[in-house]
């Protein structure tokens, strides 16, 4: 179990996620949110040789998001549950090594306000992610170029190389949450950059 990245055909994704009678309405609402007409047929090419990398556990992805939230919006202790032991440990680490609310990161909602298990990212720039809650299903659509901006700004804010070597997350047998956040960012950035003209899904 964990978070994986996958290049997908938009048509295939639409057929899987939206019931056919509602597809036209969904596309109209998505285009209205983006603010322009979209030729979705451009997003149906999939390279069968493209690997689907594992970002890490869902917990690791949440640690990355918490790190991003900390430097963007500040302390988030009041958002944690009593049994969020690792998240609390990570927060203490971030308090020691980072300055809260120190960075203005454009498009950060595309990370912080999208589902960590099932989100589609389109190769089109738009300001805020699209969210649709309709009965039994939830659909989130984010932007590939927006994610790239978020990750570049994040790396500049905490001074690490997105193409750098993956870090040991347990040096001296003690977990380093900041290394976890950096490594997650590296996996996502490299895959999105290599496939920036495609649709990418979290799965």
Steps between C-alpha positions, in 0.01 A plus 500: 500500500609853433480788256592433138519725194366396162470654154141448386278566200248770583228314309566179692505687831172676415330171413618347827416791730191674360176331399436550128175704530687758711825519304403800284387696805823407680714620208305826477549565872869413479555736206310777679725454802818505290374802308557382145387243245710185517565247226501196728582271208858630525539320830429144392849388402665263745853362470465133587864495613452774758557362847263584785725588791405458861520834683492328837246422765197723542652597835819620325293707257313657793833589664600677178170690496538594866847638428361704212213621719740597780717731289200642314229544765677436830449265791226240459492332841128571538431293186657180634317219673606356834637181340697678222829402661725526193336826391564649844860382490541657156353828620750520787779441247369769265479747789867439573627526143260720303336841534122482501307703244825604336421428135245615245447197277280556192241233419558319830132402514571248224688300766327595823139491381495192277433142595816307583362174361313579179569825313548569129749765388453664160785654294325839517566788739217627719498676835303270732428127482160388378294312758173322438306322772197332355317234693715191532817629337759772542709630210805722530682640196828687536755653266830341395678836437365634830648203687836564334492863620410389852785252520760736352401772747498249787853385415625858487333583830669220696818482291516159334552369147201324342742303283731434791578168665222345707571552868528246777178549696633327811858617554642360822175296535295813567228609258551830319157628383658775291685239294173315448335819371791570264507146362126501432536834320786358289298198383196709408697776329708269283199302379290810434788669320563195280128481415399866510290476181295205627221434747635359825298332769558424866408141571 
